[in-house]
Amino acid sequence: TIGHVDHGKSTLTSAITCVLAAGIMPGGKARCTRYEEIDKAPEEKERGITINITHVEYETPKRHYAHVDCPGHADYIKNMITGAAQMDGAILVVSAADGPMPQTREHVLLARQVNVPYIVVFMNKLDMV
């Protein structure tokens, strides 16, 4: 997941794993990774932001996913690039309340520069507009 800070990348990452773990999607397999487990470092917990990339894995009947949750904060762009360089595709999370923000645009540009071939847009926070 890539996108601007506080647009919901880690929340979406957690939701995907928990939905698959609950068996809501037939054939889906995952361990529910709670939001609190994604940002593990003390500084991440203290500041409430993702600093390091986090890897989670899950499966659907057709595919195995190695999901990389990237930081959205501009100060940690190197970590985002490290995560994006490992991707075969990306989920760009955009808050409907904020729309595209500076890090949204930068993450798309950087994903393209490290040859991420596919980007799917996930509109989040629709309930806030």
PAROBA-574774 format. One line per field, with one value per residue: residue number from 1; chain; z negated, x, y negated of N, C-alpha, C, CB in turn. Coordinates in Angstrom, 1 decimal, m for minus. Glycine has a CB too. Layout:
N
resi = (NUM,...)
chain = (A,...)
n_zz = (Z,...)
n_xx = (X,...)
n_yy = (Y,...)
ca_zz = (Z,...)
ca_xx = (X,...)
ca_yy = (Y,...)
c_zz = (Z,...)
c_xx = (X,...)
c_yy = (Y,...)
cb_zz = (Z,...)
cb_xx = (X,...)
cb_yy = (Y,...)
***
This chain:
129
resi = (1,2,3,4,5,6,7,8,9,10,11,12,13,14,15,16,17,18,19,20,21,22,23,24,25,26,27,28,29,30,31,32,33,34,35,36,37,38,39,40,41,42,43,44,45,46,47,48,49,50,51,52,53,54,55,56,57,58,59,60,61,62,63,64,65,66,67,68,69,70,71,72,73,74,75,76,77,78,79,80,81,82,83,84,85,86,87,88,89,90,91,92,93,94,95,96,97,98,99,100,101,102,103,104,105,106,107,108,109,110,111,112,113,114,115,116,117,118,119,120,121,122,123,124,125,126,127,128,129)
chain = (A,A,A,A,A,A,A,A,A,A,A,A,A,A,A,A,A,A,A,A,A,A,A,A,A,A,A,A,A,A,A,A,A,A,A,A,A,A,A,A,A,A,A,A,A,A,A,A,A,A,A,A,A,A,A,A,A,A,A,A,A,A,A,A,A,A,A,A,A,A,A,A,A,A,A,A,A,A,A,A,A,A,A,A,A,A,A,A,A,A,A,A,A,A,A,A,A,A,A,A,A,A,A,A,A,A,A,A,A,A,A,A,A,A,A,A,A,A,A,A,A,A,A,A,A,A,A,A,A)
n_zz = (0.0,0.8,0.5,m0.7,m4.0,m6.8,m5.3,m5.4,m4.9,m6.5,m7.9,m5.9,m5.1,m7.4,m7.5,m5.1,m5.7,m8.0,m7.1,m5.3,m7.1,m8.6,m7.0,m5.3,m2.6,m0.4,m0.4,m0.9,m2.7,m5.6,m8.3,m10.8,m10.9,m13.2,m13.4,m15.3,m15.3,m13.0,m12.9,m14.6,m15.9,m18.7,m18.3,m16.1,m17.3,m19.3,m17.8,m16.1,m13.3,m10.3,m10.0,m9.2,m6.6,m6.4,m6.2,m5.2,m4.7,m2.6,m1.1,1.8,3.6,6.1,5.9,4.2,1.9,1.1,m0.8,m1.1,m3.4,m3.2,m4.5,m4.7,m5.3,m4.4,m5.5,m5.5,m3.0,m1.8,m2.9,m1.8,0.9,0.8,0.1,2.3,4.4,4.3,5.3,7.3,8.0,6.9,4.2,4.2,1.8,1.2,m0.5,m0.5,m1.8,m1.8,0.8,3.6,2.3,1.6,1.0,2.1,4.9,5.1,4.4,6.4,8.6,7.7,7.5,10.2,11.1,10.0,11.4,10.8,12.1,12.0,10.7,8.4,7.4,4.2,2.8,m0.2,m3.4,m2.6,m4.0,m5.3,m3.7)
n_xx = (0.9,0.5,0.7,m0.5,0.3,m1.7,m3.9,m4.9,m3.5,m2.3,m4.5,m6.2,m4.5,m4.6,m7.3,m7.7,m6.3,m7.7,m10.3,m9.9,m8.9,m11.2,m12.8,m14.6,m14.3,m14.5,m12.1,m10.0,m7.0,m5.4,m3.6,m5.1,m3.9,m3.7,m4.3,m2.6,m0.4,0.9,2.4,5.0,7.4,8.6,8.7,7.0,4.6,4.4,4.2,2.2,2.4,3.4,6.7,8.7,8.7,6.2,5.7,3.1,1.4,m0.9,m3.6,m5.6,m8.0,m6.8,m4.3,m1.2,m0.2,2.3,2.3,3.2,3.3,3.7,5.4,3.8,4.6,6.5,9.1,10.1,10.6,12.6,12.3,9.8,10.4,12.1,10.3,8.5,10.1,10.0,7.6,5.1,2.8,0.7,m1.3,m2.8,m3.7,m6.2,m7.6,m10.9,m11.9,m9.7,m8.6,m6.3,m3.0,0.2,2.1,0.7,0.9,3.7,4.3,3.1,4.7,7.3,6.8,6.4,8.9,10.5,9.6,7.0,4.5,1.7,m1.0,m3.5,m6.3,m7.5,m10.2,m10.6,m12.2,m14.8,m17.0,m16.7,m17.3)
n_yy = (1.2,m2.2,m5.8,m9.0,m10.3,m9.2,m8.4,m5.9,m3.5,m1.5,m0.7,0.4,2.5,4.1,4.6,6.2,8.5,9.4,9.8,11.9,13.8,14.3,15.8,14.7,14.4,16.9,19.5,17.8,17.1,16.2,14.7,12.8,9.7,7.4,3.8,2.6,4.3,3.7,1.3,1.5,0.6,m1.3,m4.2,m4.4,m3.7,m5.7,m8.0,m7.5,m6.9,m5.2,m4.2,m2.3,0.2,2.7,6.2,8.3,11.4,13.1,15.1,15.7,17.7,17.7,16.6,15.9,13.4,11.1,8.6,5.3,2.8,m0.6,m3.5,m6.7,m9.3,m12.1,m12.3,m9.8,m8.7,m7.2,m4.7,m4.1,m3.9,m1.7,0.3,0.1,0.9,3.6,4.4,6.0,4.9,2.2,0.8,m2.1,m4.2,m6.6,m9.2,m10.1,m12.3,m14.1,m14.0,m13.7,m14.2,m15.9,m13.7,m11.6,m12.0,m12.0,m9.4,m7.9,m8.7,m7.8,m5.1,m4.5,m5.1,m3.1,m1.0,0.2,2.1,2.0,0.1,m0.1,m2.0,m2.8,m4.2,m5.7,m6.4,m7.3,m7.8,m10.2,m12.3)
ca_zz = (0.0,0.9,0.5,m1.7,m5.4,m7.4,m4.4,m5.8,m4.3,m7.5,m8.3,m4.8,m5.2,m8.5,m7.1,m4.1,m6.4,m9.0,m6.3,m4.8,m8.2,m9.1,m6.1,m4.6,m1.2,m0.3,0.2,m1.4,m3.9,m6.2,m9.8,m11.0,m11.4,m13.7,m13.1,m16.3,m15.0,m11.8,m13.3,m15.9,m16.6,m19.7,m17.7,m15.3,m18.3,m20.0,m16.8,m15.3,m11.9,m9.9,m9.6,m8.5,m5.8,m7.1,m5.3,m5.6,m3.6,m2.5,0.1,2.3,4.3,7.3,5.8,2.9,1.9,0.1,m0.9,m1.7,m3.8,m3.1,m5.2,m3.8,m5.7,m3.6,m6.1,m5.4,m1.6,m1.4,m3.3,m0.9,2.1,0.5,0.2,3.7,5.3,4.2,5.6,8.6,8.1,5.7,3.9,3.9,0.9,1.3,m1.4,0.2,m2.5,m1.4,2.2,3.8,1.6,2.1,1.0,3.1,6.2,5.1,4.3,7.8,9.4,7.3,7.9,11.6,11.3,9.7,12.3,10.4,13.4,11.9,9.5,8.2,6.5,3.2,2.2,m1.6,m4.2,m1.9,m5.0,m5.8,m2.7)
ca_xx = (0.0,1.3,m0.2,m0.2,0.2,m3.0,m5.0,m5.5,m2.8,m2.1,m5.9,m6.6,m3.7,m5.1,m8.7,m7.6,m5.9,m8.7,m11.5,m9.5,m8.8,m12.5,m13.4,m15.7,m14.0,m14.3,m10.8,m9.0,m6.3,m4.5,m3.6,m5.5,m2.9,m4.4,m3.6,m1.6,0.7,1.6,3.4,5.5,8.5,8.2,8.5,5.8,3.4,4.3,3.8,1.0,2.6,4.3,8.1,9.3,7.8,5.7,5.3,2.1,1.1,m2.3,m3.9,m7.0,m8.0,m6.0,m3.0,m0.5,0.2,3.2,1.8,4.2,2.7,4.8,5.1,3.3,5.2,7.6,10.4,10.5,10.4,13.5,11.6,8.7,11.1,12.6,9.1,7.9,11.0,9.7,6.2,4.6,1.6,0.5,m2.6,m2.7,m4.8,m6.5,m8.7,m12.0,m12.0,m8.6,m8.3,m4.8,m2.1,1.6,2.7,0.0,1.5,5.1,4.3,2.8,5.9,8.3,6.4,6.7,10.4,11.1,8.9,5.8,3.8,0.3,m1.4,m5.0,m6.6,m8.5,m10.8,m10.9,m12.9,m15.9,m18.1,m16.4,m17.6)
ca_yy = (0.0,m3.4,m6.9,m10.1,m10.0,m9.2,m8.1,m4.6,m2.4,m0.4,m0.2,1.2,3.7,4.9,5.1,7.2,9.8,9.8,10.3,13.2,14.7,14.5,16.7,14.0,14.7,18.4,19.8,16.8,17.6,15.2,14.5,11.5,8.8,6.2,2.5,2.4,5.1,3.3,0.3,2.2,m0.1,m2.3,m5.5,m4.4,m3.7,m7.0,m9.1,m7.1,m6.9,m4.2,m4.6,m1.2,1.0,3.9,7.2,9.3,12.3,13.7,15.8,15.9,19.0,17.6,15.9,15.6,12.0,10.6,7.2,4.4,1.5,m1.6,m4.8,m7.8,m10.5,m12.6,m12.1,m8.4,m8.4,m6.2,m3.4,m3.8,m3.4,m0.3,1.2,0.1,1.6,5.1,4.7,6.3,4.0,1.3,0.3,m3.5,m4.6,m8.0,m9.6,m10.9,m13.6,m15.0,m13.9,m13.5,m15.2,m15.8,m12.4,m10.7,m12.2,m11.6,m7.9,m7.4,m9.0,m6.9,m3.7,m4.4,m5.1,m1.8,0.0,0.9,2.1,1.8,m0.6,m0.1,m3.1,m2.5,m5.4,m5.4,m7.5,m7.9,m8.2,m11.5,m13.4)
c_zz = (0.0,0.8,m0.6,m3.1,m5.9,m6.4,m4.6,m5.2,m5.3,m7.9,m7.2,m4.8,m6.3,m8.1,m6.1,m4.8,m7.3,m8.2,m5.8,m5.9,m8.7,m8.2,m5.3,m3.1,m1.1,0.3,m0.3,m2.6,m4.3,m7.7,m10.0,m11.6,m11.9,m13.4,m14.0,m16.0,m13.8,m12.1,m14.7,m16.6,m17.6,m19.2,m16.9,m16.2,m18.9,m19.0,m16.0,m13.8,m11.6,m9.5,m8.8,m7.7,m6.6,m6.0,m5.9,m4.4,m3.7,m1.2,0.5,3.1,5.6,7.1,4.4,3.0,0.8,0.1,m1.7,m2.1,m4.0,m3.9,m4.2,m4.1,m4.8,m4.2,m5.9,m4.0,m1.2,m1.8,m2.3,0.4,2.0,0.7,1.6,4.6,5.3,4.8,7.1,9.0,6.8,5.5,3.4,3.0,0.9,0.4,m0.5,m0.5,m2.1,0.1,2.3,3.1,2.1,2.1,1.9,4.4,6.2,5.1,5.7,8.6,9.0,7.6,9.4,11.9,11.0,10.4,11.7,11.5,13.2,10.6,9.5,7.2,5.5,2.6,0.7,m2.2,m3.4,m2.8,m5.6,m4.8,m2.5)
c_xx = (0.9,0.2,0.2,m0.4,m1.3,m4.2,m5.6,m4.8,m2.7,m3.5,m6.4,m5.8,m4.2,m6.5,m8.6,m7.3,m7.0,m10.0,m11.1,m9.5,m10.2,m13.3,m14.5,m15.5,m13.7,m12.9,m9.7,m8.3,m5.4,m4.6,m4.0,m4.4,m3.6,m3.6,m2.5,m0.3,1.5,2.7,4.0,6.6,7.9,7.9,7.3,4.5,3.3,3.8,2.6,1.1,3.5,5.7,8.8,8.3,7.4,5.3,4.2,1.8,m0.3,m2.5,m5.4,m6.9,m7.1,m4.6,m2.5,0.0,1.2,3.0,2.8,3.4,3.8,4.4,4.7,4.0,6.4,9.0,11.0,10.3,11.4,13.0,10.5,9.3,11.6,11.4,8.6,8.8,10.7,8.4,6.0,3.4,1.5,m0.9,m2.4,m3.9,m5.0,m7.7,m9.7,m12.1,m11.0,m8.4,m6.8,m4.0,m0.7,2.2,2.0,0.7,3.0,5.2,4.0,4.1,7.0,8.0,6.7,8.2,11.1,10.3,7.9,4.9,2.3,0.0,m2.9,m5.2,m7.7,m9.0,m11.2,m11.6,m14.0,m17.0,m17.8,m16.7,m19.1)
c_yy = (m1.2,m4.6,m7.9,m9.6,m10.1,m9.0,m6.7,m3.4,m1.2,0.1,0.7,2.5,4.6,5.4,6.2,8.6,10.3,10.4,11.7,14.2,15.1,15.5,16.0,14.3,16.2,18.6,18.9,17.3,16.4,15.3,13.1,10.7,7.5,4.9,2.3,3.2,4.6,2.3,0.8,1.4,m1.1,m3.7,m5.5,m4.4,m5.0,m8.0,m8.8,m7.1,m5.6,m4.8,m3.5,m0.4,2.2,4.9,8.1,10.2,12.9,14.3,15.7,17.2,18.9,17.2,15.9,14.2,11.8,9.1,6.4,3.1,0.5,m2.8,m5.9,m9.2,m10.9,m12.3,m10.7,m7.8,m7.3,m4.8,m3.1,m3.3,m2.0,0.7,1.3,0.9,3.1,5.4,5.1,5.5,3.3,1.0,m1.2,m3.9,m6.1,m8.3,m10.5,m12.2,m14.6,m15.1,m13.7,m14.6,m15.0,m14.4,m11.4,m10.8,m11.7,m10.0,m7.3,m7.6,m8.0,m5.5,m3.5,m4.3,m3.8,m0.6,0.8,0.9,1.8,1.1,m0.6,m1.2,m2.6,m3.8,m5.0,m6.6,m8.1,m8.3,m9.6,m12.6,m13.4)
cb_zz = (m1.2,2.2,0.3,m1.4,m6.3,m8.1,m2.9,m5.4,m3.9,m8.7,m8.4,m3.5,m5.5,m9.8,m6.5,m3.1,m7.2,m9.9,m5.1,m4.0,m9.3,m9.3,m6.8,m4.9,m0.6,0.5,1.6,m1.6,m3.5,m5.7,m10.5,m11.9,m10.4,m15.2,m13.2,m17.7,m14.7,m10.8,m13.4,m15.5,m15.5,m20.8,m16.9,m14.5,m19.3,m20.4,m15.9,m15.7,m11.4,m8.7,m10.9,m9.5,m4.5,m8.1,m4.9,m6.2,m3.5,m2.8,0.0,3.2,4.8,8.3,6.4,2.6,1.6,0.5,m1.5,m0.8,m5.2,m1.7,m6.0,m4.0,m7.2,m3.3,m7.6,m6.4,m0.8,m2.2,m4.7,m0.6,2.5,m0.9,m0.7,4.2,4.9,2.7,5.4,8.8,8.5,5.7,2.8,5.1,m0.6,2.7,m2.6,0.2,m4.0,m2.1,3.0,5.3,0.0,1.3,m0.5,3.2,6.6,3.9,3.3,8.4,9.2,5.8,7.6,12.4,10.5,8.1,12.9,9.0,14.0,11.8,9.5,7.7,7.2,2.1,3.0,m2.4,m4.5,m0.9,m6.1,m6.1,m1.4)
cb_xx = (m1.0,2.1,m1.6,m1.2,1.2,m3.2,m4.6,m6.9,m1.4,m1.4,m6.8,m6.3,m2.2,m5.3,m9.4,m6.5,m4.6,m9.1,m11.8,m8.2,m8.0,m13.3,m14.0,m15.6,m12.8,m15.3,m10.8,m9.7,m5.4,m4.9,m2.2,m6.8,m1.8,m4.6,m4.7,m2.1,0.2,0.6,2.8,6.1,9.3,9.2,9.7,5.7,3.6,5.7,5.0,m0.1,3.3,3.7,8.9,10.0,8.4,4.6,6.5,0.8,2.1,m3.4,m3.5,m7.4,m9.4,m6.7,m3.0,0.6,m1.0,4.8,0.4,5.4,1.9,5.1,6.4,1.9,5.6,7.5,10.4,9.6,10.6,14.9,11.1,7.9,12.3,13.2,8.0,7.8,12.5,9.8,5.4,4.3,0.4,1.4,m3.4,m2.5,m4.6,m6.7,m8.2,m13.3,m12.0,m7.4,m8.7,m4.5,m2.2,2.4,2.7,m1.5,1.5,5.8,3.3,1.6,6.4,8.5,4.9,6.0,11.0,11.0,10.0,5.2,3.9,m0.5,m0.8,m5.5,m7.1,m8.0,m11.9,m9.6,m11.9,m16.5,m18.1,m14.9,m16.9)
cb_yy = (0.0,m3.5,m6.5,m11.3,m10.9,m10.5,m8.3,m4.6,m2.8,m0.9,m1.4,0.5,3.3,4.0,3.9,6.9,9.6,8.7,9.3,13.1,14.1,13.3,17.8,12.5,13.8,19.1,19.9,15.5,18.8,13.7,14.8,11.5,8.5,6.3,1.4,2.7,6.5,2.6,m1.1,3.5,m0.9,m2.4,m5.9,m3.1,m2.6,m7.3,m9.4,m8.0,m8.2,m3.4,m4.9,m0.2,1.4,3.6,8.1,8.6,13.5,12.6,17.3,14.7,19.3,16.7,14.5,16.6,11.1,11.0,7.2,4.1,1.7,m2.0,m5.2,m8.0,m10.5,m14.0,m12.4,m7.5,m9.6,m6.4,m3.5,m5.1,m4.4,m0.2,0.6,m1.3,1.4,5.5,3.4,7.8,4.8,0.1,1.1,m4.5,m4.0,m8.5,m10.4,m10.1,m13.4,m14.6,m15.2,m13.5,m14.9,m16.8,m11.8,m11.2,m13.7,m12.1,m7.4,m8.1,m10.5,m7.1,m3.4,m5.5,m6.2,m1.5,0.9,0.3,3.4,3.2,m2.1,1.3,m4.4,m1.5,m6.0,m5.2,m8.5,m6.8,m7.2,m11.5,m13.2)
***
